[in-house]
Amino acid sequence: MMPKRGDVIERPHPWTLIAANSGAVKGWEELKRQSRSNLDRAYMAITGDPRRTDARQHRLKGSLGTVKHREGSLDQWQYEVTGGGRVWYLVDDEKRTLWLTWAGTGHPKRTE
């Protein structure tokens, strides 16, 4: 349906971001309290182009780079929200869905 004056204008071809677990939700809320504007930029970046590679956004390496999710394996990416804060997400190209697997205000210990 075509929007009318006063209607919300939807993004033309969005990716959907879904929390994969309750820990990711908790971390997302902590990041939101700590740095709302940076988290908003992260959200726009990953839902706009989830496979973009730059200084803040990249695919995780090694065993963290591909993760089993439901019936298949998906690539796992990271976005650096703040100096220590990160979000990790899986990219499901077929469903245009991103699964938020981890979020937090500190650097994830699994990458050390």
Helices and strands as residue ranges (DSSP letters): E 16-19, H 22-34, H 36-48, E 57-59, G 62-64, E 66-69, E 72-80, E 86-92, E 97-104, G 109-111
